[in-house]
């Protein structure tokens, strides 16, 4: 009986997502070095650390950051239950008055982005005063108190016994494009000329990586997110702004294997709907990975894939459990050949660009059924 090729995933399907603690810690240190002198770093680990794993990611960067930023109260609970006593910023704040009691008990920092939230806080009975971030709408038009109300809201918060400290926060809409951040900062300082006398929090990953590393441009507290996971806010196509050029290391690597090879003739089609037609005799490798695993169904035929460490491209439409690639020029390709979908050797930003999306979505879409392995 013929022997099946050896699979590194000996207990089943060969698809696995591996994560590097060393890379995550390195990226955290990059954020630290770009932070203004004396500033603080809050690592953004919302959405299960962008799909990387909340507790594992927090443990990997706890020595590189001063605290964390999350969205979900359940995430904050988990961090506290596992002994993490660093500051935790709740990025959307509280949704109802009842949550404030637990926020205070867990020593959380809340964002306040509506005036009525200040009213709720002023009526609350808390076990201890809490730090707050007053979020201002400087042009993103998503969350935030109007600039016209900014100074009075700040002064009111300063007077409340429920408040331990106030940090003025805004979020940049264009830090990763040509418009930049200056227009929002100009709006802010025009509306509130002495705002920089307050403690501030402005910079996301793009602003931090763009510089300049000054307090007035970035704030006293920076909030890096995507850069921690080794991807670039600009994707893969902006010269000088790729993850490699920014000295960011990939944390997540998605790997699989070829589970079949099909020899087809010119004119034959591949996959659902026949969206790829062979223009010559070809060898088509079938990979154990599909959109049910989090790979983008809308990936194009130009999307890069590594087989045996060599670059090739996707062929045909991604299906639920499988995708296909061209291995015509790889005589060594066989059933069991290793495949990298993104990560070490293949920047996730290249896959995202070719799929008309962003690395954030690919990371967050990693499916629960994909086995996860933390390394180093």
ABEGO torsion letter per residue (X at the ends): XBBBBBBABAAEBABBBBBBAAAAAAAAAAAAAABBBGBBBBBBABGGGGGAEAAAAAAAAAAABABBBBABAAAAAAAAAAGBABBBBBAAEBABAAAAAAAAAAGBBBBBABAAAAAAAAABBBABBBBBBBBBBAGAGBBEBBAAAAAAAAAAAAABAABABBBBBBBBAAAABAAEAAAAAAAAAAABAAAAABBBBABBAAAAAAOBBBAAAAEABBBBBAAAAGBBAAEAABBGABAAAAGBBBABBBBBBBABBBBBBBGBBBEBGGABBBABBBBBBBBBBBAAAGBBAABBAABBBBBGGBBBBBBEBBBAABBBBBAAABAABBBGBBBBABEBGBBAAAAAAAAGBBAAAAAAABBAABBBBBBX
